[in-house]
Amino acid sequence: MPAYDTDRYSRQTRFAPLGPDGQQRLSAARVAVLGCGALGGVVAMALARAGVGFLRLIDRDIPERSNLPRQVLFEEADVDAGLPKAVAAAECLARINSSIAVEPVVADLTAANATDLLSGVDVIVDGTDNFEARFLINEVACRHVIPWVHGGALGAEGRVLSIIPGKTACLRCLIPEPPAPGSLPTCETAGIIGPAALVVGAVEAAEAMKLLVGFDSSNGRMLVCDLWHSVWRTVDLSPLAATGCPTCRSADYPWLDGRLGGRPTPLCGRDAVQVPAAGGGVDLRVLAERLASVGAVVANRWIVRADVEDGIQLSVFADGRAIVSGTRDEAKARGIVSRYLGA
């Protein structure tokens, strides 16, 4: 007897490549979605509606008004409430499909927590906006042989690649070295239209579903699309898979080993910088009381957000991370965190 609502998923199961057996696999599947913004929100929504039994939503950020044109899980009320994206997204998905389990995780993916956050799942899906997180995903996936789906969108363009460790090229095969900061356009400089995120997120979700039901997606091709000029093509990466790279061939994990990464990070599409925690966690109740004398404060059990200076807003998470909004200057962001947190 199927463990899912047969009427609810009747249109999906009539699709022969999926069928009742595939739906049962989806209902038993576990997926980690890293990032709940433009891409991750579409992925999470599609997988929740498809009946994937468990979704772990990992996100480090809070919703902003500039997110609303393309981030489908958030509304104006979420911005006003100051809830972390992972929490607001989980609440939205619970209203969409109450029969699945959704685990929100308010955290920044780092070398220290990546293995724990990305383990115990069948597939990982990339909804991030930075190379450090993607390389951490790649190394965890290669080390523990977990299939994952990489996606990216910028302007009206997008790309999607399914990575199966041991079969296909990995991310490091494709990008041997992370690009230097400022060397590539970002959604802050080049912008992004909502349909590009919708398309890329939908393709990522489809790739995840194929992996979960056992459909062989290991053709080693990356989809590249340009919605503005109506161009779709695939790029054959099998030659890269044949040669491999130090990560997938020689078990070299520089990001997981802490040899790379860990700097303050400007956030894509926002005038903001994330500053890593300098030590342990923070007592948010005490911090909220202290910052109340500085400016307007919004506080909950996940975050304290305060207007600390003219045009500058400081958001502090329970793990000690901070996001400084109103600047993209890393040194200035560190200085503000030090001034108000003493870190």
matplotlib code that plots the C-alpha trace (Angstrom):
import matplotlib.pyplot as plt

x = [0.0, 1.5, 2.7, 1.5, -1.9, -2.7, -5.3, -3.0, -0.2, -2.4, -1.2, 2.4, 2.1, 0.4, 3.7, 5.2, 8.9, 7.8, 4.8, 3.7, 7.1, 8.8, 6.3, 6.9, 10.7, 10.0, 7.9, 10.8, 13.5, 15.6, 16.9, 19.1, 18.5, 21.2, 19.8, 16.2, 16.3, 15.7, 16.8, 16.4, 12.9, 11.7, 13.5, 12.0, 8.5, 8.6, 10.0, 7.5, 4.6, 6.0, 5.8, 9.5, 9.2, 12.0, 13.5, 16.3, 16.4, 19.7, 20.0, 22.1, 20.1, 16.9, 14.3, 14.7, 12.2, 14.6, 14.2, 10.4, 10.4, 12.1, 12.0, 8.8, 8.5, 8.5, 6.0, 6.1, 5.0, 8.2, 10.4, 8.6, 8.8, 12.5, 12.3, 15.3, 14.7, 14.9, 12.2, 9.9, 10.4, 9.6, 6.4, 5.3, 6.0, 4.1, 1.0, 1.7, 2.2, 1.6, 2.4, 6.1, 8.8, 10.6, 13.7, 14.8, 18.4, 19.6, 23.3, 26.1, 27.7, 31.3, 34.1, 33.1, 29.5, 29.2, 29.5, 26.9, 24.4, 24.7, 24.8, 22.0, 20.3, 19.9, 20.5, 21.8, 20.6, 22.5, 20.5, 23.4, 24.9, 28.6, 31.5, 32.7, 29.4, 29.4, 32.9, 32.0, 29.0, 31.1, 33.7, 31.1, 29.4, 32.6, 33.9, 30.6, 29.4, 26.2, 24.6, 24.0, 22.6, 24.4, 22.6, 23.2, 21.3, 22.4, 20.6, 18.4, 20.9, 21.2, 23.0, 22.2, 24.5, 23.8, 27.0, 27.2, 30.6, 32.5, 30.5, 30.4, 32.7, 32.5, 32.5, 36.2, 36.7, 34.6, 36.1, 39.6, 40.1, 37.4, 37.4, 39.0, 36.6, 35.2, 36.3, 32.9, 29.5, 27.0, 23.3, 24.3, 26.1, 24.3, 20.9, 18.6, 15.0, 12.6, 11.8, 15.5, 15.5, 12.1, 13.4, 16.8, 15.1, 12.5, 15.2, 17.2, 14.1, 13.5, 17.1, 16.7, 13.6, 15.3, 18.1, 15.7, 13.7, 16.8, 16.6, 20.1, 21.0, 24.8, 25.1, 27.7, 26.1, 25.5, 22.4, 23.0, 20.1, 19.6, 15.9, 16.3, 17.7, 15.8, 18.9, 19.2, 22.1, 24.0, 27.8, 29.4, 31.6, 32.5, 36.1, 36.5, 35.1, 37.7, 40.6, 39.1, 40.5, 42.4, 39.1, 37.3, 40.5, 42.8, 40.6, 41.9, 39.4, 40.9, 37.6, 36.6, 40.1, 40.0, 42.8, 40.4, 37.5, 36.3, 36.4, 33.7, 31.4, 29.4, 25.9, 24.8, 22.0, 22.2, 24.2, 25.4, 28.3, 28.3, 30.9, 31.7, 31.4, 34.6, 33.8, 30.9, 27.2, 25.4, 22.8, 20.3, 18.1, 20.9, 22.1, 18.6, 18.5, 21.9, 21.2, 17.8, 19.7, 21.3, 18.3, 15.1, 15.4, 13.5, 14.3, 13.2, 14.8, 16.9, 18.1, 18.4, 18.2, 19.0, 19.4, 22.9, 24.0, 22.6, 21.8, 23.4, 21.5, 23.1, 21.6, 23.1, 22.3, 22.5, 25.6, 27.5, 27.4, 26.4, 25.1, 25.8, 23.4, 24.1, 27.7, 29.7, 33.0, 34.3, 36.6, 33.7, 31.5, 34.0, 34.5, 30.7, 30.5, 33.5, 32.0, 28.6, 29.4, 32.9, 34.1]
y = [0.0, 3.4, 5.6, 8.7, 10.3, 8.7, 11.3, 14.2, 12.9, 11.2, 13.5, 12.9, 9.1, 9.1, 10.3, 6.9, 7.6, 8.4, 6.2, 4.9, 3.4, 6.7, 8.6, 6.2, 6.9, 10.6, 10.2, 8.3, 10.7, 13.2, 16.4, 19.2, 22.6, 25.1, 28.6, 29.6, 32.6, 32.9, 29.4, 27.5, 28.8, 27.5, 24.2, 23.8, 24.7, 22.3, 19.4, 20.1, 20.1, 16.9, 15.1, 14.7, 13.4, 15.4, 18.8, 20.4, 24.1, 25.8, 29.5, 32.2, 35.3, 37.2, 38.4, 41.9, 43.9, 43.6, 39.8, 39.8, 40.1, 36.7, 34.8, 32.9, 31.8, 35.2, 38.0, 41.6, 40.3, 38.1, 41.1, 43.1, 40.2, 39.8, 36.0, 34.1, 32.9, 29.2, 29.7, 31.7, 29.3, 26.3, 28.0, 28.6, 25.0, 23.7, 25.5, 24.0, 20.4, 19.4, 15.8, 16.2, 17.1, 20.4, 21.2, 24.8, 25.4, 29.0, 28.8, 29.8, 26.8, 26.6, 24.0, 23.3, 22.4, 21.5, 17.7, 17.7, 19.9, 18.1, 14.5, 12.1, 13.1, 11.4, 14.6, 18.1, 21.0, 24.3, 27.4, 29.5, 32.7, 32.3, 30.0, 29.2, 27.4, 25.6, 24.3, 23.1, 21.3, 19.8, 18.5, 17.0, 15.4, 13.9, 12.7, 11.0, 10.2, 12.2, 13.3, 17.1, 19.6, 22.8, 25.9, 29.5, 32.5, 36.0, 38.6, 36.5, 33.6, 30.4, 27.1, 23.7, 20.7, 17.4, 16.0, 12.4, 11.7, 8.9, 9.3, 12.9, 15.9, 17.7, 21.4, 21.7, 19.9, 22.7, 25.6, 24.6, 27.8, 30.2, 33.5, 36.5, 38.7, 41.4, 39.6, 38.4, 40.1, 39.4, 40.1, 43.3, 44.6, 42.8, 42.3, 39.4, 38.9, 36.7, 34.4, 33.4, 32.2, 30.4, 28.5, 27.5, 26.5, 24.4, 22.6, 22.0, 20.5, 18.3, 17.1, 16.3, 14.3, 12.3, 11.5, 10.5, 8.1, 6.5, 7.9, 8.0, 11.7, 11.1, 12.3, 14.8, 17.8, 21.2, 23.1, 26.8, 29.1, 32.8, 33.7, 37.2, 35.9, 32.6, 30.5, 27.0, 24.7, 22.0, 21.7, 18.3, 17.9, 14.3, 15.2, 16.8, 13.8, 11.6, 13.5, 14.5, 17.0, 16.8, 16.7, 13.9, 11.9, 12.5, 13.3, 16.9, 19.0, 22.5, 24.1, 21.4, 21.4, 25.1, 26.0, 28.3, 30.5, 32.1, 35.8, 38.4, 38.0, 40.7, 39.2, 38.9, 41.3, 43.3, 46.2, 44.0, 42.0, 38.9, 38.8, 35.3, 34.6, 35.5, 33.1, 31.2, 31.9, 35.1, 35.7, 37.4, 38.6, 40.4, 41.8, 43.1, 45.0, 46.5, 47.6, 49.1, 52.2, 52.6, 52.3, 50.5, 46.7, 43.7, 40.5, 36.9, 33.6, 33.4, 37.0, 40.5, 43.3, 46.9, 50.3, 51.2, 54.1, 56.3, 53.9, 50.9, 48.0, 45.2, 41.7, 39.2, 35.5, 33.2, 31.5, 34.8, 35.6, 39.1, 40.8, 44.5, 46.1, 49.5, 48.8, 46.5, 47.5, 44.5, 46.5, 48.8, 45.9, 44.3, 47.6, 47.9, 44.4, 45.1, 48.3, 46.9, 43.3, 43.7, 40.9]
z = [0.0, -1.0, 1.9, 0.2, -0.7, -4.0, -5.0, -4.3, -6.5, -9.1, -12.0, -11.1, -10.9, -14.3, -15.7, -16.7, -15.9, -12.3, -11.6, -8.2, -7.4, -8.1, -5.9, -3.1, -3.5, -3.3, -0.2, 1.5, 0.2, 2.1, 0.5, 1.8, 0.1, 0.7, 0.4, 0.5, -1.8, -5.5, -6.6, -3.3, -2.8, -6.1, -5.5, -2.0, -3.2, -6.1, -4.1, -1.3, -3.8, -5.4, -2.0, -1.1, 2.4, 4.2, 3.3, 5.3, 4.5, 5.3, 5.1, 6.8, 5.8, 6.5, 3.9, 2.5, 0.3, -2.7, -2.5, -3.1, -6.9, -7.3, -4.0, -4.0, -0.4, 1.2, 1.6, 2.9, 6.3, 6.5, 5.9, 8.6, 11.1, 10.7, 10.7, 9.2, 5.7, 6.7, 9.3, 7.1, 4.3, 6.5, 7.7, 4.1, 3.0, 6.0, 4.6, 1.1, 2.2, 5.9, 5.2, 4.7, 7.3, 6.9, 9.1, 9.0, 9.9, 10.5, 9.8, 7.5, 5.8, 7.0, 7.1, 10.7, 10.1, 6.4, 6.9, 9.7, 7.8, 4.5, 5.7, 6.1, 2.9, -0.5, -2.6, -2.0, -4.1, -4.5, -4.0, -2.9, -4.2, -3.5, -4.5, -1.0, -0.2, -3.5, -3.1, 0.4, -1.0, -3.7, -1.2, 1.2, -1.8, -3.2, 0.2, 1.1, -2.4, -2.3, -5.6, -5.8, -8.2, -8.9, -10.3, -10.9, -12.3, -13.2, -15.3, -17.7, -17.8, -15.9, -15.7, -14.1, -13.6, -11.9, -10.2, -9.3, -7.5, -9.3, -12.5, -13.6, -13.5, -10.2, -9.6, -9.2, -12.5, -14.0, -12.0, -10.8, -8.8, -7.3, -9.1, -7.5, -5.5, -7.9, -11.0, -12.1, -12.3, -9.5, -9.1, -7.3, -10.4, -13.3, -11.7, -12.1, -13.4, -11.5, -14.5, -14.7, -11.1, -11.6, -14.6, -13.1, -9.8, -11.6, -13.7, -10.5, -8.8, -11.8, -11.7, -8.0, -8.6, -11.3, -9.0, -6.2, -8.3, -9.8, -13.3, -14.8, -15.1, -15.4, -19.0, -17.9, -19.6, -18.2, -19.3, -20.1, -21.0, -21.9, -21.5, -22.9, -26.2, -26.2, -26.3, -24.7, -25.1, -23.2, -22.7, -22.7, -19.6, -20.1, -21.1, -17.7, -16.0, -17.8, -16.3, -13.0, -10.5, -7.1, -5.2, -7.0, -8.0, -5.1, -2.1, -1.7, 0.3, 0.8, 1.8, 4.2, 5.7, 6.3, 4.0, 2.0, 3.0, 6.2, 5.2, 5.5, 2.5, 0.6, 0.0, -3.6, -4.5, -1.3, 0.1, 3.0, 4.3, 6.4, 9.2, 10.5, 14.3, 16.2, 19.0, 20.4, 20.4, 21.6, 24.2, 22.0, 24.9, 26.5, 23.2, 22.4, 25.7, 25.1, 21.5, 22.4, 23.7, 20.2, 17.9, 16.9, 17.6, 16.2, 18.2, 18.2, 19.2, 16.1, 15.5, 16.8, 14.2, 15.2, 13.4, 14.8, 12.7, 9.9, 7.1, 8.8, 10.2, 12.3, 12.4, 14.8, 14.9, 17.8, 16.5, 16.6, 12.9, 11.9, 8.8, 8.4, 5.9, 4.3, 3.2, 1.0, 2.6, 4.5, 6.8, 7.7, 8.4, 10.7, 12.5, 13.1, 14.5, 16.8, 18.0, 18.9, 19.8, 21.1, 18.8]

ax = plt.figure().add_subplot(projection="3d")
ax.plot(x, y, z, "-o")
ax.set_aspect("equal")
plt.show()
